[in-house]
Amino acid sequence: MVESGRSAAVASQLVGRALEGERAIAVDQTNHSVVVAETVVVKWLQPPVPSPHPGVDLLRYLAARGFAHMPGFVGVYEVDDMVLAVVTEFVPGALDGWDWYVDDVDAWLRGELEFDVLVESAREMGDITSQLHDALSGLQRSAVSVRAYHAQADSMLQQAMRLVDGDEGHRLRSLERSVRVALEPLRDERQIPAHRIHGDLHAGQFLRVGSGANASRQLLTDFDGNPLAEPAERRLAQSPLRDLAGLLQSIDHVGRIVVKRRHPDRRRDVDTFINAAVAAALGAYSAHHAVDDAIVRALRVAQELHEYCYAATHLPKWMYVPDEALPAVLARR
């Protein structure tokens, strides 16, 4: 917990004028965020990260490139070469996708929102991701071996099977053969384009003001990267297809949340949403970037292995999501 007044002091220092009033953002997250003066957000890193911070690198680069789909970058608070906090613009009334998209699917199921509006939100996510990768394409431009992702996924599978117990663990282990088959495209010896990417792209990173048909544009946030990776790893160039896979699976996850929390009797309808929304996001992205469907599907499976490990080590109540999403992506061709 950050002591009272410290967030306002840091924000005032970076903005260059006195700011007063603090309000913690009470959501499930790795870090601790405080809104100051309803103007900026001070995100305290837990634990602090050695400088240079991978997320700060991206924010500065994107700001210089004029990337418009993110809150403004204010600055960073460092002490003894350690990044303690990152400060960005506060967007009043904004909800993240775990809230607004779940609400929209709920509204559609209750007959209060058109299906086309629901799917358009996913298309916009795919388009913003495409623009993000356009902006980042010159940052650490290189290539990466597809096979390296197979080794990572295999390690994640072993870790997940070791960490996940109970019925979820039994079901995961029963899928091991199918998972290994789905990961086979990642054994490819090819080198594919790479550059810096978001690294933890999912629906929760998309902020939006307003609701349903009256919603304003989406803004992308939280560029810190994979919370399970070390900072040095987060600064590596990666295939942008990893971001795409994370986005597509997170749209699936929105549906799982809706079924679990609000409409356990509407699973078939939610599957209709998932299929249409995933296709819309993928279509919007692939209109501007080359997509290898086999590799993306394998990376989507790898993403679910990551979700198992994240749930087991950070957020146990999330376990139902990969428990349902992994069999679903394995069933798709």
C-alpha positions as CSV (number, residue, x, y, z in Angstrom):
1,M,0.0,0.0,0.0
2,V,1.2,3.5,-0.9
3,E,1.0,6.1,1.9
4,S,-1.5,8.9,1.6
5,G,-0.3,11.9,-0.3
6,R,2.6,10.2,-2.0
7,S,0.8,9.8,-5.3
8,A,-0.3,13.4,-5.4
9,A,3.3,14.5,-4.7
10,V,4.7,12.4,-7.5
11,A,2.0,13.6,-9.9
12,S,2.5,17.2,-9.0
13,Q,6.3,16.9,-9.6
14,L,5.8,15.4,-13.1
15,V,3.0,17.7,-14.2
16,G,4.7,20.8,-12.9
17,R,1.8,22.1,-10.7
18,A,0.1,21.2,-7.5
19,L,-2.4,18.4,-7.7
20,E,-4.6,17.4,-4.8
21,G,-7.0,14.5,-4.1
22,E,-6.3,10.8,-4.4
23,R,-8.6,7.8,-5.3
24,A,-7.3,4.2,-5.5
25,I,-8.5,2.1,-8.4
26,A,-9.9,-1.0,-6.9
27,V,-9.5,-3.7,-9.5
28,D,-7.7,-7.0,-9.8
29,Q,-4.2,-6.0,-11.0
30,T,-0.6,-6.8,-10.5
31,N,0.2,-3.1,-9.6
32,H,-1.4,-0.4,-7.5
33,S,-3.0,2.6,-9.3
34,V,-4.2,5.9,-7.8
35,V,-6.1,8.6,-9.6
36,V,-4.8,12.1,-8.6
37,A,-7.1,15.2,-8.9
38,E,-9.2,13.2,-11.5
39,T,-6.4,14.2,-13.9
40,V,-3.7,11.6,-14.0
41,V,-3.2,8.0,-12.9
42,V,-0.1,7.1,-10.9
43,K,0.6,3.4,-11.3
44,W,2.9,2.1,-8.6
45,L,4.8,-1.0,-9.7
46,Q,4.9,-3.9,-7.4
47,P,7.7,-4.7,-7.2
48,P,9.6,-1.7,-8.7
49,V,11.4,-2.4,-12.0
50,P,15.0,-1.5,-12.9
51,S,15.4,1.3,-15.4
52,P,14.9,1.2,-18.4
53,H,11.3,0.1,-17.8
54,P,9.9,-1.8,-20.9
55,G,6.5,-0.1,-20.6
56,V,8.0,3.3,-20.4
57,D,10.1,2.6,-23.5
58,L,6.9,1.8,-25.5
59,L,5.0,4.8,-24.2
60,R,7.7,7.3,-25.1
61,Y,8.1,5.7,-28.5
62,L,4.4,5.6,-29.3
63,A,4.0,9.2,-28.1
64,A,6.8,10.3,-30.4
65,R,5.1,8.4,-33.3
66,G,1.8,10.1,-32.7
67,F,-0.1,7.0,-31.8
68,A,-3.5,8.3,-30.8
69,H,-5.2,5.3,-29.3
70,M,-3.8,5.6,-25.8
71,P,-4.0,7.9,-22.8
72,G,-1.4,10.6,-22.8
73,F,2.0,9.7,-21.3
74,V,3.0,12.1,-18.4
75,G,6.2,10.7,-17.0
76,V,8.0,8.2,-14.8
77,Y,9.1,8.4,-11.2
78,E,12.5,6.8,-10.5
79,V,14.7,6.4,-7.5
80,D,18.2,5.0,-7.6
81,D,17.7,3.6,-11.2
82,M,14.5,1.8,-10.1
83,V,11.2,2.8,-11.7
84,L,8.7,3.1,-8.9
85,A,5.7,4.5,-10.8
86,V,4.4,5.4,-14.2
87,V,2.1,8.4,-14.6
88,T,-0.4,8.7,-17.5
89,E,-3.5,10.8,-18.4
90,F,-6.7,9.8,-16.5
91,V,-9.7,9.3,-18.8
92,P,-12.9,10.1,-16.8
93,G,-15.6,7.6,-16.9
94,A,-13.6,5.0,-18.8
95,L,-14.1,1.3,-18.2
96,D,-11.8,-1.5,-19.3
97,G,-12.9,-4.3,-21.5
98,W,-13.5,-6.7,-18.7
99,D,-16.3,-4.3,-17.7
100,W,-17.6,-2.6,-20.8
101,Y,-17.5,-5.6,-23.1
102,V,-19.0,-7.9,-20.5
103,D,-21.8,-5.3,-20.1
104,D,-22.3,-5.1,-23.8
105,V,-22.7,-8.9,-24.2
106,D,-25.0,-8.9,-21.3
107,A,-27.1,-6.1,-22.9
108,W,-27.2,-8.0,-26.2
109,L,-28.4,-11.2,-24.4
110,R,-31.2,-9.1,-22.7
111,G,-32.2,-7.6,-26.1
112,E,-31.0,-4.1,-25.4
113,L,-28.1,-4.0,-27.9
114,E,-27.8,-4.9,-31.5
115,F,-25.5,-7.8,-32.4
116,D,-23.7,-5.7,-35.1
117,V,-22.7,-3.1,-32.4
118,L,-21.3,-5.9,-30.3
119,V,-19.2,-7.3,-33.1
120,E,-18.1,-3.8,-34.2
121,S,-16.3,-3.4,-30.9
122,A,-14.2,-6.5,-31.7
123,R,-13.5,-5.2,-35.2
124,E,-12.3,-1.9,-33.6
125,M,-10.0,-3.8,-31.3
126,G,-8.4,-5.6,-34.2
127,D,-8.0,-2.4,-36.1
128,I,-6.3,-0.6,-33.2
129,T,-4.0,-3.6,-32.7
130,S,-3.1,-3.2,-36.4
131,Q,-2.3,0.5,-36.0
132,L,-0.3,-0.3,-32.8
133,H,1.9,-2.7,-34.7
134,D,2.3,-0.2,-37.6
135,A,3.5,2.3,-35.0
136,L,5.9,-0.2,-33.3
137,S,7.2,-1.8,-36.5
138,G,10.4,0.3,-36.4
139,L,11.2,-0.4,-32.8
140,Q,13.8,-3.2,-32.6
141,R,12.9,-4.5,-36.0
142,S,14.3,-8.0,-36.4
143,A,13.2,-11.6,-36.8
144,V,12.4,-14.4,-34.5
145,S,12.5,-18.2,-34.8
146,V,9.0,-19.8,-34.8
147,R,10.5,-22.8,-33.1
148,A,11.5,-20.6,-30.1
149,Y,7.8,-20.2,-29.4
150,H,7.3,-24.0,-29.4
151,A,9.9,-24.4,-26.7
152,Q,8.2,-21.7,-24.6
153,A,4.8,-23.2,-25.1
154,D,6.1,-26.7,-24.2
155,S,7.6,-25.3,-21.0
156,M,4.3,-23.5,-20.2
157,L,2.4,-26.8,-20.7
158,Q,4.7,-28.6,-18.3
159,Q,4.3,-25.8,-15.8
160,A,0.6,-25.7,-16.1
161,M,0.2,-29.4,-15.6
162,R,2.3,-29.2,-12.6
163,L,0.6,-26.2,-11.0
164,V,-3.1,-26.9,-11.8
165,D,-4.8,-29.4,-9.6
166,G,-8.4,-30.6,-8.9
167,D,-10.9,-31.1,-11.7
168,E,-9.3,-28.4,-13.9
169,G,-5.9,-30.1,-13.6
170,H,-7.4,-33.5,-14.6
171,R,-9.2,-32.0,-17.6
172,L,-6.0,-30.2,-18.7
173,R,-3.9,-33.3,-18.5
174,S,-6.5,-35.2,-20.5
175,L,-6.0,-32.6,-23.3
176,E,-2.2,-32.9,-23.3
177,R,-2.0,-34.9,-26.6
178,S,-4.4,-32.5,-28.4
179,V,-2.4,-29.5,-27.1
180,R,0.8,-31.0,-28.4
181,V,-0.7,-31.6,-31.8
182,A,-2.0,-28.0,-31.9
183,L,1.4,-26.7,-31.1
184,E,3.1,-28.5,-33.9
185,P,3.1,-25.5,-36.4
186,L,5.5,-23.8,-33.9
187,R,8.1,-26.4,-34.7
188,D,8.7,-24.6,-38.0
189,E,12.3,-23.6,-38.6
190,R,11.4,-20.3,-40.3
191,Q,12.3,-16.8,-39.1
192,I,9.3,-14.5,-39.0
193,P,9.2,-10.7,-38.6
194,A,9.5,-9.3,-35.1
195,H,9.6,-6.0,-33.3
196,R,8.5,-4.6,-29.9
197,I,4.9,-5.5,-29.1
198,H,2.4,-4.7,-26.4
199,G,3.2,-8.1,-24.8
200,D,0.0,-8.4,-22.6
201,L,-2.7,-7.5,-25.1
202,H,-6.2,-8.4,-24.0
203,A,-9.7,-6.9,-23.7
204,G,-9.0,-5.5,-20.3
205,Q,-6.3,-3.2,-21.9
206,F,-8.9,-1.4,-24.0
207,L,-10.5,1.5,-22.2
208,R,-13.8,3.0,-23.4
209,V,-16.1,5.8,-22.4
210,G,-19.8,5.4,-22.8
211,S,-21.8,2.3,-23.5
212,G,-23.2,0.3,-26.3
213,A,-24.2,2.3,-29.4
214,N,-23.3,5.5,-27.5
215,A,-19.7,4.6,-26.8
216,S,-16.8,6.8,-27.7
217,R,-13.5,5.5,-29.1
218,Q,-11.3,2.9,-27.4
219,L,-7.9,3.6,-25.9
220,L,-5.2,1.0,-25.4
221,T,-3.4,1.0,-22.0
222,D,-0.8,-0.9,-19.8
223,F,2.3,-1.5,-21.9
224,D,4.2,-3.2,-19.2
225,G,4.3,-6.6,-21.0
226,N,3.8,-10.1,-19.8
227,P,3.4,-10.1,-16.0
228,L,5.0,-13.6,-15.8
229,A,8.2,-12.5,-17.6
230,E,11.3,-10.7,-16.3
231,P,11.7,-7.1,-17.4
232,A,14.7,-8.0,-19.7
233,E,12.5,-10.5,-21.5
234,R,9.7,-8.0,-21.9
235,R,12.1,-5.7,-23.8
236,L,12.8,-8.3,-26.5
237,A,11.4,-8.1,-30.0
238,Q,8.6,-10.5,-30.5
239,S,6.3,-11.6,-33.3
240,P,3.2,-9.3,-33.4
241,L,1.2,-12.5,-33.9
242,R,1.6,-13.0,-30.1
243,D,-0.4,-9.9,-29.4
244,L,-3.0,-10.9,-32.0
245,A,-3.4,-14.3,-30.3
246,G,-3.8,-12.7,-26.9
247,L,-6.4,-10.4,-28.2
248,L,-8.4,-13.1,-29.9
249,Q,-8.4,-15.3,-26.8
250,S,-9.4,-12.4,-24.6
251,I,-12.6,-11.9,-26.7
252,D,-13.3,-15.6,-26.0
253,H,-12.7,-14.9,-22.3
254,V,-15.2,-12.1,-22.3
255,G,-17.8,-14.7,-23.3
256,R,-16.7,-17.1,-20.5
257,I,-17.1,-14.3,-17.9
258,V,-20.6,-13.5,-19.2
259,V,-21.7,-17.2,-18.9
260,K,-20.1,-17.7,-15.5
261,R,-21.3,-14.5,-13.8
262,R,-24.6,-13.5,-15.6
263,H,-26.1,-16.0,-18.0
264,P,-25.2,-19.6,-17.3
265,D,-28.2,-20.7,-19.4
266,R,-27.0,-18.8,-22.6
267,R,-23.8,-20.6,-23.4
268,R,-24.9,-21.4,-27.0
269,D,-25.7,-17.7,-27.7
270,V,-22.4,-16.6,-26.1
271,D,-20.6,-19.0,-28.4
272,T,-22.3,-17.2,-31.4
273,F,-20.9,-13.9,-30.1
274,I,-17.4,-15.4,-29.5
275,N,-17.2,-16.8,-33.0
276,A,-18.4,-13.6,-34.8
277,A,-16.3,-11.3,-32.6
278,V,-13.1,-13.2,-33.0
279,A,-13.6,-13.4,-36.8
280,A,-14.2,-9.6,-36.9
281,A,-11.1,-8.8,-34.9
282,L,-9.0,-11.1,-37.0
283,G,-10.5,-9.8,-40.2
284,A,-9.7,-6.2,-39.2
285,Y,-6.2,-7.0,-38.3
286,S,-5.4,-9.2,-41.3
287,A,-6.7,-6.5,-43.7
288,H,-3.4,-4.7,-43.0
289,H,-1.0,-7.4,-41.8
290,A,0.0,-10.8,-43.0
291,V,-1.4,-13.6,-40.8
292,D,-0.3,-17.2,-40.7
293,D,-3.5,-19.0,-39.6
294,A,-1.7,-22.1,-38.3
295,I,0.8,-20.2,-36.3
296,V,-1.9,-17.9,-34.8
297,R,-4.0,-20.9,-33.8
298,A,-1.0,-22.5,-32.1
299,L,-0.2,-19.2,-30.3
300,R,-3.8,-19.0,-29.2
301,V,-3.4,-22.4,-27.6
302,A,-0.1,-21.3,-26.0
303,Q,-2.0,-18.2,-24.6
304,E,-4.4,-20.5,-22.8
305,L,-1.4,-22.3,-21.2
306,H,-0.2,-18.9,-20.0
307,E,-3.7,-18.3,-18.5
308,Y,-3.6,-21.5,-16.5
309,C,-0.2,-20.5,-15.1
310,Y,-1.4,-17.0,-14.4
311,A,-4.5,-18.3,-12.6
312,A,-2.5,-20.8,-10.6
313,T,0.1,-18.3,-9.4
314,H,-1.8,-14.9,-9.2
315,L,-5.6,-15.2,-9.6
316,P,-7.1,-18.6,-8.7
317,K,-10.6,-17.5,-9.4
318,W,-9.7,-17.0,-13.1
319,M,-9.0,-20.7,-13.5
320,Y,-12.5,-21.4,-15.0
321,V,-11.6,-19.2,-18.0
322,P,-8.8,-21.3,-19.5
323,D,-10.6,-24.5,-18.3
324,E,-13.3,-23.6,-20.8
325,A,-11.4,-21.6,-23.4
326,L,-8.7,-24.2,-24.1
327,P,-11.0,-27.0,-25.2
328,A,-12.9,-24.4,-27.4
329,V,-9.8,-23.3,-29.3
330,L,-8.6,-26.8,-29.7
331,A,-12.0,-27.7,-31.3
332,R,-11.7,-24.9,-33.9
333,R,-9.9,-25.4,-37.2
